[in-house]
Amino acid sequence: MSAMLMNPLVFCGCGNILESASCAICSVAPPTETQSSVCKFQMNTQPLEVYDAFAIKVVDTRALVNTFCDKCWKETPCYSDSKQTRSADEGLTMFYTCSICKHNWLEYS
């Protein structure tokens, strides 16, 4: 348990909050008593559930083609992807990734 001292707000009869002993608008000075109140509170803490953002399974949607891998030295299933990396009047660039050894290479068409 913790305790805090709180000063109560004092209002003038005209509705304004009294910041000092007299109202700044109507100059009323009500009788004042020094009094403080105690506010007790208790904090209940529980651990938060944390989700691993990196635990998402990524599915490879690239095409799988049989191509000769220079690192495996055999024809293996390789993921392929194509992009237009040069000017529009030239062929596509093919990107390959070997599904066995993960070797990457590209071919210009």
Buried (B, 14 or more C-beta within 10 A) or exposed (E): EEEEEEEEEBEBEEEBEBEEEBBEEEEEEEEEEEEEEEEEEEEEEEEEEEEEEEEEEEEEEBEEEEBEBEEBEEEBEBBBBBEEEEEEEEEBBBBBBBBEEEBEBEEEE
